[in-house]
Amino acid sequence: MKYKQKLKSYMKSIIMKYNMILSIILLCFIILVGIIVYEVVLNQFHEISIDRIKGEIEKDNINKVNLGILEANKIEKSIEISKNGIYNFFEKAESIKYFSNIKFEKSNEEYYYKVDNDGGSGVFFLKQPKNEKLFFENINKMEYMDAIMKTNVLNNVYIRAIYYLSEERVLRRYPYTDVLDDMSYHVMQLNEQNFKENKDGNQLNNFIIEKNEEDILLFFPIYVDTKYKGILCFDIDVRKLVGDTFSEEDKVVIVKNNTGLMHVKDDLFNNGICEYKDCFSEFDYDNTYIEYQGKNLHVGIKDLGFKDFSLIILTNVSELFEREVLIIENMFRTILEIFVVTYIIILVLLSLFKKKMYKSAELLSDSLEELSKKTQDFSNTGNVIKTDIETGLYEIDMLAVELYKMTKSIVKNNIQLQNEERKTEAAYKEIQKYQEKLTIDPLTKTYNRIKVDEVLDYEIKRSNRYNISFSILLLDIDKFKGINDTYGHNRGDEVLKTFASILKSGVRETDVVARWGGDEFVIILPWTTRDEAIKIAEKLRLNVSNAVFEGQIKVTTSIGVSEYHHGDNIRDMVLNADKALYDAKNNGKNKVS
């Protein structure tokens, strides 16, 4: 009743109490408050957001520039490895023996090329040499360069190809190709004169640079003892380097000597290669932020590992800020529009359907109250929920039907479950009785031979798996036949019971005591060596000899000990224990062997 009255009161206050004029005034007030909040929040956002964006950009650009430097350093390391490998080759060139015999053919374009792709480099020359023997001997020796070039191309994804142009004008290119393309032909046109200012032989700093749309070409002259040997060229895929390291929105520039050629990513500077002085004449590098073509740009700069090269990343701060402000404005506008439209729709619906809604609310309240009482009754008594509620509201009616079905099913399942539990309990007791009859000796209440075979099989497998020891004891009562003959079989049975009780009380919980047959018993000792088993056997022997049996009968026992060895089976262990028992009997009985 409490819930019903609350719901009725709530619906009346919405539908009946407030009129349309008050609702419109309230709506206008909410819109006005929303506009004021929007302006305040947006102004505050302007002040906070610009500092936050700058901080994020500076941190992000530092990370990106450092990542670019790291990748550039990998390229520089690959270049140094290749150059050092070439120099090592020339130091050992005289002692190199060659076994390959490269075949060349002449193309339609009048150049000679290496025919077979053996996984190494492509080789080209333009005209037949005068001294063919020496010429081809040197070419074959230079096949040893393939390993150096191949390793560095495969280990660095940004090195597209490596070229070596020898002093005999033979071009070696990895990866292999049999076509002398424009790039390869261009490399073949270079000679020592291109490096005439670099004859000091310094292999670390002397190089020239060229570019095309996607690559930077680095040319290094090779001098051995100031003697010109050739040109080593690296085709660097700068587009891939920049594309892998930076996002699509980054503007990236690689600069040479602050006035030379550069590679520009994105269209901020018309995309492609441009002159430094044309693109960056307005830049002031004392500041982190610059104004360029009406844009507020953040500039991140760091020197590359290559001589006189720098990496620059540019971020348009104005664009990012305007984009974020636009998102906030759209979000506020959308929220306000949704709120106003929703409020108007609610007012219209309330005015049109207020009587029907009140009646439905009352019916809904009554139905829910009745269902609540029925559910509480089921929880307390377990009685099935039976209800004849017909509200005309499909969902409520279906809820009542499903509650009836659910509670009926629960009661039925509980009854079945209780019956099954009783059956299971009875079956479990029967199984326990059967297992006891199957594995327990009825006279001594110790295990029988069935249980012994089961335990021994388990212990053998465990010993083989974990390389651990276990032992068995085979015992019998000395002169037991005489006890039966003198005192009768009933007294003999009592002796067997007492004997079994002494054995069980004298061993560990993990040990297994079983009647083997007649007056013979077996004890299985897990995790026990022969020496440890002998100590246990001596303890049991003394316990038996010191015990007082019914009728003041003096009883002793002889014990045979057997330890498991890898490869034994159950029969082997019992046979060894039986032999030991036989020795104990022959040595005067009341012994352990």
FIFITI-134148 format. One record per atom (N, C-alpha, C): x, y, z. Coordinates in steps of 0.001 Angstrom, whole numbers, plus 500000, padded with zeros to 6 digits. Layout:
<atoms>
XYZ...
</atoms>
This chain:
<atoms>
500826498795500000500000500000500000500863501259500000501984501146500703502903502279500802503420502683499422503881501685498637504413501958497301503302502497496384502135501969496537501007502388495704500688503865495919500600504282497179500291505665497481501375506618496990502636506205497130503740507039496649503657507246495147503413506163494402503356506266492951502181507122492502501033506965493144499868507776492803500129509249493062500714509529494223500998510917494576501977511552493595502981510773493197503988511288492259503381511619490904502526510715490382501900510937489085500947512139489126500254512325490232499338513471490347500111514785490341501250514798491043502023516041491122502560516455489763502826515476488886503337515805487553502212516189486609501144515391486650500101515553485630499082516622485998498685516692487258497556517527487655497981518868488247499044518884489002499372520052489797499963521193488980500936520858488102501634521905487346500911522172486037500735523408485725500070523767484478501087524116483403500602524351482175501461524548481020502267525844481134501680526904481685502397528189481760503629528064482644503449527422483789504578527238484700505677526398484043505271525417483261506243524555482592507052525334481562506353526246480824507061527044479812508056527999480484507610528616481601508524529509482332509758528742482815509515527548483327510625526701483795511561526352482658510997526046481486511809525709480325512703526880479918512114528085479891512897529264479519514026529519480523513716529315481785514729529515482820515892528528482643515563527270482334516599526240482139517479526585480944516832527077479864517607527451478672518565528582478999518072529592479744518909530727480120520094530272480975519831529416481954520909528897482799521913528101481968521414527331481015522303526540480157523232527416479339522679528536478816523499529449478009524588530092478874524204530524480088525182531144480989526296530151481350525882528934481711526877527889482052527776527602480865527191527548479681527964527277478469529057528330478263528671529631478407529641530705478203530742530658479258530365530443480508531365530392481582532331529232481376531756528073481107532595526881480927533512527039479718532972527591478614533771527737477401534928528711477619534659529836478327535737530789478606536813530167479492536357529423480496537328528742481361538115527706480579537428527041479674538095526020478853539155526662477965538862527856477434539833528559476595541129528798477351541016529168478624542203529485479399543008528236479751542289527187480100542971525954480544543470525133479366542648525037478305542923524111477221544190524460476443544443525768476232545600526144475422546902525697476092546976525888477457548174525438478178548297523918478150547165523235478313547205521771478301547632521236476936547071521819475870547423521367474522548902521593474247549408522781474641550834523056474420551702522049475179551330521777476429552109520817477210552110519434476588550935518979476126550844517666475488551643517616474190551567518706473411552298518749472135553799518702472376554282519510473343555715519539473611556211518162474039555491517521474940555891516192475403555828515169474268554744515216473493554566514258472398555635514449471327555936515728470992556940515984469960558334515554470395558652515748471669559953515287472180560077513776472018559006513057472365559039511592472234559180511173470778558439511856469894558497511490468479559862511797467874560414512971468234561736513318467711562784512322468207562723511965469486563685510994470020563540509639469334562293509261469023562078508002468310562672508079466905562479509232466244563079509404464918564588509343464980565182509963466009566644509930466178567102508493466387566351507736467177566719506342467434566759505538466141565745505713465286565723504989464019566854505459463103567135506775463099568228507296462271569574506755462743569726506612464064570974506057464598571161504600464175570049503869464050570147502483463570570661502457462131570160503412461321570642503490459938572126503825459930572535504796460745573954505186460798574821503995461215574325503215462187575093502049462632575240501034461503574140500811460735574210499883459598575217500376458564575245501702458339576200502270457379577628502037457851577889502277459135579245502080459661579662500619459578578705499701459859579017498266459759579380497907458324578615498434457361578898498146455955580252498705455545580539499948455925581823500562455549582993499801456163582873499472457428583948498714458081584122497349457435582997496714457039583096495426456356583824495547455020583555496628454282584239496849452998585739497062453223586086497865454240587502498088454524588199496787454940587515495968455741588091494669456123588286493780454906587365493874453955587497493081452734588779493453451992589028494733451830590215495154451097591505494798451836591453494773453177592638494376453917592989492918453663591966492075453406592188490645453210592031490227451748591894491208450847591565490889449450592624489995448795593904490254449104594967489501448440594915488025448813594462487715450039594471486320450503593173485585450194592193486286449634590893485645449375591003484732448151590540483524448328590451482593447208588994482527446764588811482598445488587434482588445009587152481267444297585898480830444396585492479564443792584296479732442867583679480895442914582510481114442058582950481513440654582060481296439737582331481657438338581069482335437807581038483660437904579817484398437567579647484459436046578424484231435616578110484308434194577466485662433886577908486271432799577375487574432384576799487467430977575773488254430730575207488394429391575052489866429069574987490170427794574853491550427355573382491839427057572890492946427595571486493298427408571302494087426112570030494326425799569730495129424608570178496576424768570328497026426012570760498402426260572286498529426295572975497496425882574438497549425749575159497597427108574642496896428094575412496737429326575425495246429679576396494876430492576567493484430892576020493310432308575323492166432529574713491957433839574910490510434272574906490323435573575021488986436173573724488218435932573847487012435387572674486263434929571945485588436096572692484874436940572054484015437940571789484785439231570560484624439763570217485195441081570507484143442142571674484265442759572099483295443780571816483781445188570923484775445326570620485322446634571532486448447029572475486807446162573408487883446456573069489136445684574095489824445233573911491112444569573775490948443056573169491990442437573245492126440996574551492829440632575160492445439496576458493009439094576331493513437651576870494737437390576777495352436071578124495991435694578436495981434385579510496831433857579139497176432412579750498238431901579300498790430617580089498293429418581359497908429595582159497467428443583156496393428857583564495600427878584498494519428144585855495087428550586513494498429559587815494996430012588947494505429100590091495149429226591270494722428472591858493452429086592028493453430391592577492287431084591411491527431712590828490624430921589625489942431376589899489049432577591036488378432621591332487460433710591345488196435043592115489282435130592199490051436365590849490707436685590193491172435654588901491835435826587890490894436487587745489694435927586760488757436462587226488126437777588531488047437964589028487572439252588595488520440372588713489836440128588296490820441124586781490778441352586024490585440268584563490496440422584183489311441294584828488181441045584517486988441836584916487161443298586058487807443533586460488056444918585426488925445636584893489905444900583964490838445532582612490198445850582415488947445448581209488248445884581152488156447408582322488236448064582354488192449521581706489425450143581546490495449356580850491684449873579355491423450056578817490407449357577369490180449385576852489966450799577612489222451611577152488941452980577007490226453774577955491178453589577910492457454304576690493259453867576516493376452559575415494178452033574063493554452370573970492237452222572706491544452474572288491689453937573246491516454870572929491601456294572338492949456654572933494027456142572492495365456518571175495744455863570897495260454659569604495535454023568482494778454737568743493511455078567708492708455710567447493136457155568484493666457819568338494040459228567839495468459424567705496232458361567217497611458505566204497893457405564954498031457798563874498178456814563939499498456063564731500455456556564779501762455913565895501863454873566765500859454796567773500822453731567163500037452575566813500770451521566143500123450387567124499282449583568351499779449390569358499061448609570744499606448959571777498776448723573176499187448891573892498960447561574674499969447125575442499883445885576932499981446210577728499269445425579179499481445500579722499582444069580329500726443747580922500957442429582437500880442583583051499836441969584492499626442125585269500576441211586583500652441430587429501514440601587460501014439159587107499725438912587038499203437537585697499519436885584858500339437572583540500742437068582557499570437029582703498633437973581758497519438113580805497869439258579517497827438979578508498178439974577926496906440582577935496863441907577332495747442656576151496312443447574965495709443289573753496215443928573032495076444655572734495284445930571877494359446674570614495107447104569403494537446867569080493196446399569378493000444898569375491737444498569704491369443122568673491936442140569163492379441002568323492702439854569173492509438602568535492183437513569281492030436252568996493192435298568336494240435869568018495411435054568775496612435609569499497301434741570229498508435139569249499687435075568574499922436208567557500973436229568217502348436320567370503393436349567887504767436354568760505033437576568356504537438733569132504762439949570512504120439825570550502864439375571830502172439237572709502855438194572117503285437096572890503952436050573469505267436580572668505959437392573159507214437967574377506960438853574324505917439668575466505606440543576701505308439707576526504648438554577668504279437716578340505501437093577654506633437090578249507830436495579184508565437460579137508200438740580009508852439709581437508361439567582382509196440012583790508775440020584506509527441130585808509341441174586592509925442265586523511445442250586296512050441100586289513513441013585157514119441852584100513349442055583020513850442883583435514034444341584524513416444718584989513484446106586403514050446180586786514861445209588191515298445122588626516084446351587650516712447053588038517457448249588188516540449455587920515200449273587904514301450423589035513279450378590162513591449771591225512612449596592043512365450854591614512944451965592349512656453194592031511261453724591068510594453105590777509206453455589944509036454717589381510080455234588571509978456446587223509343456101587036508085456542585862507335456115584613507666456937584751508476458000583600508754458841582806509965458382583468510971457814582796512240457552582625512577456078583327511908455201583297512294453793582171511594453062581152512336452662580111511760451826579364512903451158578625512546450120577751513514449479576338512961449515575383513834449324573984513446449460573201513900448238572301513049447808571358513395446762569983512963447217568974513358446465567613513009446844566769512818445591565655512090445817564579512080444836563272512168445619562157511727445027560877511945445692560765511245447038561272510024447155561065509246448364562365508861449068563519509012448429564762508486448976565784509598449197566713509286450102567954510040450224569091509086449907570011509513449032571155508681448644572408509229449327573089508345450053574339508714450720575487508015449994576451508783449492577596508239448747578857508413449593579590507310449803580822507342450587581979506844449715583053507642449540584234507157448815585031506183449696585568505161449092586371504183449820587839504372449419588659504720450404590097504877450199590828503893451096591822503220450543592705502346451317594125502884451158594684503362452263596016504009452225596019505144451195594998505963451225594793507131450348594581506748448884594468505448448612594230505013447241592731504786447035592184505394446002590753505288445720590408503865445290589355503279445951588944501915445637587522501837445080586727502838445327585359502781444812584435503669445627583117503502445373582095504319446023581043503380446620580712503599447906579664502855448594578448503763448713577301503300448249576091504129448204574956503432448957574222504221449774573073503714450525571816504443450057570806503678449660569511504224449249568583504165450462568364505311451143567580505371452375566134505752452042565198504905452470563772505146452243563253506094453342563443507392453106563072508374454117561557508456454284560813508272453208559359508292453307558876507249454324559449506046454272559053504982455212559499505317456626560723505847456761561223506232458081560289507239458736559913508272457984559032509300458525557631508735458747557141507938457811555793507387457919555635506428459083556682505615459379556602504672460495556735505361461841557479506458461880557806507094463154556778508135463559556174508823462579555298509934462896553888509657462383552911510390462941551519510218462535551246511014461262550067510777460690549719511430459427549602512946459579549283513427460782549084514861460974550395515613461224551492514889461484552762515554461765553373516125460486554004517286460605554766517895459517556238517682459851556917516886459043558269516458459384559246516922458317560399517431458757561425517931457841562774517369458252563563516914457274564940516517457528565836517522456802566694518222457563567448519362457047568918519021456959569585519508455892571024519344455703571694520715455755572612520901456736573442522107456823572640523404456991571382523304457419570513524475457629570242525278456353570873524932455246570618525665454001570436524710452833570627523441453081570620522494451970569252521910451708569236520679451180567991520035450782567341519378451983566053519167451874565337518564452986564169517740452437563647516881453313562493516058452973561338516510453845560198516855453238559075517396453976557898516436453870557286516081455035556089515247455060554875516146455221553778515798454558552536516569454565552654517757453606551576518504453474551522519554452467551723520949453042552254521081454250552462522408454819553408523228453966554380522575453332555339523267452470555277522687451050554054522440450600553799522004449225554283520588448942554624519831450013554916518404449893556095518115448956557112517487449471558240517110448641559511517772449107560414518098448192561702518683448525561657520191448283562180520976449214562233522415449023563521522952449642563814524200449369565023524820449908564771525354451306565737525153452173565601525593453559565336527094453650566070527863452915565935529317453017564570529794452544563933529022451628562616529418451148561527529044452153561680527902452793560635527376453666560711527925455079561915528194455585562084528501456988562764529848457236562689530768456307563376532046456467562800532852457630561530532610457999560908533380459066561075532723460436561704531553460524561764530823461785562756531454462748562358531529464020563250531994465076563462530815466031564661530205465972564892528982466728565191529234468201565186530519468641565309530787470067563986530518470773562894530407469997561564530167470549561073528790470150560243528162471027559661526863470706558456527014469785557828528192469780556637528434468964556938529559467970556454529403466739556683530409465698555378530670464954555297531825464338554169532162463485554614532010462036553865531192461267554230530966459874552958530902459050552842531796458084551683531857457195550385531888457991550374532680459088549172532837459895548877531678460821549827530734460936549614529555461780550569529615462970550063529187464152550890529090465352551474527679465405552770527540465176553406526223465060554352525983466230554312524744466758555339524318467713556439523616466934557714523962467242558866523425466503559682522550467444559855521265467067560747520366467791561940520025466920563163520296467382564378520133466574565393519294467345566075518382466628567177517636467233568116517162466129569423517190466432570414516762465443570348515258465250570458514831463967570541513413463646571979512923463812572141511605463712573491511056463808574338511383462603573697511624461416574457511962460226575060513364460365576151513580459701576840514871459777575931515987459238575771517076460060575062518295459680573590518076459343572988517001459855571566516761459604570757517046460868569553517574460698568656517822461815567268517301461462566524516901462501565151516433462334564221517465462969563241517932462201562309518952462678560889518402462572560102518569463645558682518204463608557876519443463956556860519727463142556050520937463290554612520540463603554021521181464598552639520892464968551846522188464974550721522170464277549860523346464170548998523444465433549451524264466413548749524409467683547372525037467475547306526029466617546031526707466380544979525741465871545369524885464965544419523935464380543895522970465435544810522443466295544382521508467333543448522185468332543780523429468724542942524134469687541558524415469112541518524899467866540235525187467223539389523922467096540048522805466804539325521541466662538712521111468003539472521275469093538974520876470403537852521791470867538007523100470621536954524044470975535671523729470207535806523405468943534634523076468130533913521842468678534682520867469133534069519663469705533267520006470949533858520851471841533160521250473070531888522032472742531996522961471816530820523763471438529700522875470903530046521972470021529034521070469454528416520187470530529226519765471480528717518900472535527700519648473398528057520890473825527131521681474625525852521979473861525999522358472608524839522706471795523908521501471645524507520344471389523702519133471200522969518754472484523673518832473630523041518496474908521860519424475191522072520720474966521000521685475214519799521448474301520074521179473036518991520923472082518201519678472462518938518616472832518258517372473218517381517601474447517909518339475424517151518592476655515869519368476357515988520428475567514818521266475263513762520466474517514189519749473491513225518970472698512553517908473554513344517226474388512771516188475251511757516768476226512101517918476801511204518546477764509882518935477109509960519484475921508741519890475205507881518665474885508508517578474434507763516354474100507052515815475330507752515844476478507143515338477713505927516168478099506057517482477990504926518355478331503720518083477437503963517931476169502867517678475228502189516348475540502990515326475783502432514001476079501651514004477383502193514692478383501479514754479657500126515443479515500087516509478730498821517229478554497802516422477759498261515613476832497353514833475990496845513572476678497704512944477474497353511618478002497342511584479532497074512732480180497216512755481625496205511843482337494944511791481846493952510939482491494278509459482327494636509106481096494970507704480835496227507288481605497168508176481699498401507862482403498139507672483895497254508509484457496931508377485871496263507032486148495297506651485267494616505379485439495595504204485303496471504292484315497465503234484109498414503135485290498790504305485833499694504301486974499054503634488176497736503915488391497040503303489514496942501788489345496618501348488118496525499919487839497889499250487977498894499925487493500249499385487591500685499257489051500328500271489851500688500236491263500017499073491981498714498872491725497980497770492356498573496414491962498872496268490666499389494984490171500759494668490769501621495665490804502966495446491354502910495137492845501969495780493540501831495523494976501402494086495233500458493587494416499998492220494594501101491213494265501815491489493156502920490590492796504005490582493882504235491728494494505234491815495563504823490953496749503530490999497128503044490184498241503173488688497930502809488304496694502896486892496303504343486404496336505258487262495886506671486881495865507204486697497280506821487590498198507236487464499588506670486183500207505429485854499853504805484636500367505552483392499880505964483404498604506725482267498071508072482140498781508705483298499059510003483283499737509888482712501139508751482978501833508585482537503218508057481118503328507130480732502442506430479438502591506790478437501505507293478915500352507569478006499253506351477679498430505204478343498684503978478096497921504092478702496533503518478025495548503536478502494170502718479785494048503265480759493304502553482026493092501408481799492120500178481967492609498990481873491747498312483228491750498110483789490578497492485116490487496595485187489265495512485902489423494570486110488308494596487560487865495760488235488019495884489640487626495722489775486115494845490657485674494704491001484260494598492519484184495730493153483959495785494618483978495490495239482626495603494439481590495530495008480250496878495497479764497856495519480685499236495844480315499968494526480032500348494349478801500895493047478373502080492622479232502980493556479497504199493205480216503892492723481637502975493407482327502623493021483697501936491663483710501011491456482773500315490172482696501297489037482423502234489252481494503222488218481186504159487964482369504462489039483125505298488876484310504620487972485328503293488156485526502547487314486459502553485854486012502344485620484708502348484251484175503724483603484349504769484354484041506114483787484141506514483524485590506052484384486519506321484135487930505654482843488386504439482612487921503738481362488251504513480154487716504909480223486452505643479103485860506981478871486581507650479981486901508963479862487526508856479217488907507915479700489735507797479158491093507321477709491072506447477394490122505993476004490000507165475091489634507999475562488699509164474771488291510161474621489436510345475697490213511283475643491341510827474615492370509531474624492708508995473666493681509161472227493179508830472029491899508960470686491311510413470218491320511311471111490938512728470740490893513289470471492285512789471220493284513234470982494663512836469590495139511600469216494801511136467876495189511980466804494509512203466963493207513020465990492484514441465941493035514978467129493356516340467188493883516445466469495222515463466646496083515483465961497374515418464448497195514561464000496248514470462560495978515790462008495459516395462752494549517673462298493989518770462275495050518749463254495948519749463270497025519601462046497925518349461671498236518128460474499069518621459216498356518339459133497038518792457967496278520323457916496209520910459069495996522375459126495894523035458722497204522472459200498308523025458859499618522930457366499886521790456777499535521622455330499741522589454537498861522740454984497594523656454280496684525096454384497171525449455567497709526822455763498204527118454832499379526123454662500260526312453748501390526478452314500915525712451919499884525838450567499341527222450347498713527693451378498004529022451275497381530098451139498445529958451919499527530941451841500600530969450444501215529762449862501432529691448509501985530344447501501042530071447666499753530623446723498772532148446835498695532640448091498684534077448286498631534756447713499871534077447872501031534660447325502268534740445812502212533680445184501708533694443730501574534746443265500581534943444093499540535845443699498458537313443801498859537672444797499668539093445047499947539501444829501398538567444573502311538887444411503736538770442939504139539776442446504847539750441087505395538762441062506551537752440217506524536687440254507542537173439884508940538223439072509067538679438634510382539537439702511060540583440184510364541560441085510989541244442559510736540271442853509871539909444232509498541081444996508875542015444254508310543074444878507508542721444692506034543500445351505145543269445181503714543617443764503285543045443351502105543361442036501557544261442167500325544469441060499607545422441046498487544967441933497329543647442121497180543161443003496099543685444416496313543576444886497542544067446234497869545581446312497752546268445234498126547736445216498027548185445396496584547564444650495668547938444773494254547691446192493749546570446789494154546245448154493723547280449156494232547640449067495527548592450021496119549991449818495546550398448547495387551735448292494840551869448825493414550835448646492609550874449178491239551024450701491249550298451368492151550398452830492257551789453267492707552340452569493725553647452962494253554761452726493233554651451674492429555661451405491392555649452521490349554469452933489928554372454021488943554910455325489518554564455605490773555052456847491397556561456827491568557106455671491942558560455556492109559286455762490788558749455204489714559374455369488394559303456814487927558208457489488217558036458865487747558903459856488512558958459714489859559655460704490688560995460197491235561359458954490873562649458381491295562755458365492831561731457813493462561723457705494917561648456238495320562043455944496533562085454557497015560817454211497789560489452904497803559511452390498749559847450927499002559342450381500109559691449014500512558439448297500990558552446958501088557464446174501672558040445233502724557203444895503698557542443901504731556608442713504560557152441504504593556349440274504561556552439583505904555463439428506678555550438897508033554693437654508164555117436732509019554207435670509458554499435344510923553531434683511561553629434332512995554397433027513105555442433074513920556252431852514112555416430779514809555500429564514269554852428372514862553353428588515062552703429239514093551267429488514226550450428203514151550945427239513402550229425956513299550151425291514678551229425412515437551227424834516779550215425508517685550010426820517507549011427525518309547625426998517984547333426815516682546030426277516282545833424875516831546896424036516729546780422633517180546609422556518692547275423468519427547261423399520894546027424073521473545687425245520993544618426032521601543329426058520788543378425548519568542182425542518749542142426726517783541310426600516753541258427618515704540633428921516186539706428865517126539118430111517619540171430960518319541018430282519153542079431019519804543088431524518773543311430738517714544210431178516639543678432425515948542351432467515741541767433662515128541983434882516010541839434730517341542063435855518247543510436328518184544441435373518054545857435744517920546069436573516641545422436166515536545551436907514270545007438334514418543860438459515119543285439797515310544232440686516118544753440147517218545657440944518064546934441283517299547450440292516550548665440512515758548458441657514746547304441654514050547003442702513079546876444064513758546261444077514967546114445339515692547472445920516077548422445043516491549769445501516851550459446094515621550303445443514464550934445955513243550391447324512864549067447490512903548466448771512495548863449908513442548977449597514732549335450652515682550821450987515645551624450137515026553068450362515025553618450964513745552758451320512802553238451904511545552655453307511382553090454003510306552644455355510036551275455358509345550636456546509323549321456659508672549411456395507181550570456698506569550728456496505125551027455042504760551361454206505748551684452806505463550403451984505339550479450896504596549309450048504325549567448650504885548692448195505799548794446855506411547716445978505781548121444790505330547170443889504666547484442440505025546421441622505062546605440178505276546882439523503933548013438868503845548440438246502593547811436867502417547576436170503536546975434842503488547391434044504715546437433335505349546777432553506536547298433461507630548521433152508110549131433981509150550168434939508567550180435145507218551128436052506573550475437418506340551248438470506615550790439842506426551816440611505593551322441615504871552179442487504062551989443927504551553108444657504675553050446085504993553788446851503893553094447797503251553687448630502193554122449950502829555412450294502621556006451490503253556414452485502165555553453484501817555931454481500794557088455353501287557873455885500314558970456821500607559943456236501652560238454950501532561065454287502552562133453428501879563400453622502280564497452788501783564549451479502570565397450572502149565516449265502832566007449458504270567005450340504454567537450541505808566456451079506736565652452036506215564569452581507035563512451511507304563242450662506304562249449596506477562694448576507524564008448273507568564528447318508568564294447848509978564493449183510177564257449777511494562800449628511903561873449878510947560444449728511240560121448274511561560728447350510795560481445918511016560960445484512407562148445956512830562664445618514162561710446116515246561178447334515053560232447889516020558983447001516115558455446569514978557266445707514972557565444345515604558736443820515298559111442500515870559131442564517395559742443633517949559795443793519408558400444002519988557557444807519293556188445025519780555419443717519891555598442835518898554886441542518909555420440652520034556743440545520135557330439644521142557045440128522559556853441444522759556578441973524100555086442024524414554238441769523438552793441864523643552269440656524399551158440858525127550492439767525856549247439374525074549231438194524520548101437691523756547137436948524678545900436809524256544874436142525057545318434727525401545117434375526653545539433047527103547020432979527419547679434134527607549111434186527922549958433432526897549518433477525646550274432815524580551441433699524178552613433136524049553818433857523616553900433786522088553914434953521459553913435013519988555132435809519529555809435293518497556906436031517834556633436051516327557378436899515646557174437015514191558513437118513472558572436580512259559735436719511371559329437641510218560280438484509817559939439535508838560968439550507711560487439551506471561346439729505289561158441122504702562272441783504344562242443152503843562651443165502367561913443935501542562240444058500113562058445517499691563084446075499036563028447452498520562821447410497008562013448350496502561747448413495058562965448938494297563287448254493199564339448707492280563711448905490909564195449935490200563614450284488898563580449049487975562417448775487441562256447628486549561560446459487214561476446470488571560772445385489270559279445474489004558591444330489140557137444332489139556649443814490487555337443687490629554774443261491921555286441887492312555345440980491335555783439600491618557222439579492110558077440445491470559486440499491882559614440956493327558880442006493712558989442529495075558528441512496104557401440856495839556886439857496791557836438673496882558398438248495738559325437112495732560575437441496542561110438683496393562296439083497169561985439120498659560802439622499015560413439666500423560228438251500980559697437352500150559473435973500578560802435252500831561784435545499955563108434945500167563725435452501465563569436773501727564107437337502966563412436734504180562089436501504085561350435872505180561837434446505408562113433774504335562620432391504440563963432368505181564842433350504859566134433438505545565934433721507031564968434591507376564718434890508785564248433660509541563412432841508873562928431594509503564094430635509737564959430507508724566076429557508834567108429997509862567171431310510154568141431837511117567622431800512550566541431085512778566091430895514152564780431548514479564094432109513504562809432784513701562954434011514592561868434776514699561885436034515467563037436922515005563206436981513679564306437747513073563753438664511977564602439626511601564324440491510443565423440268509425565046440026508173566065439758507148565745440548505892
</atoms>
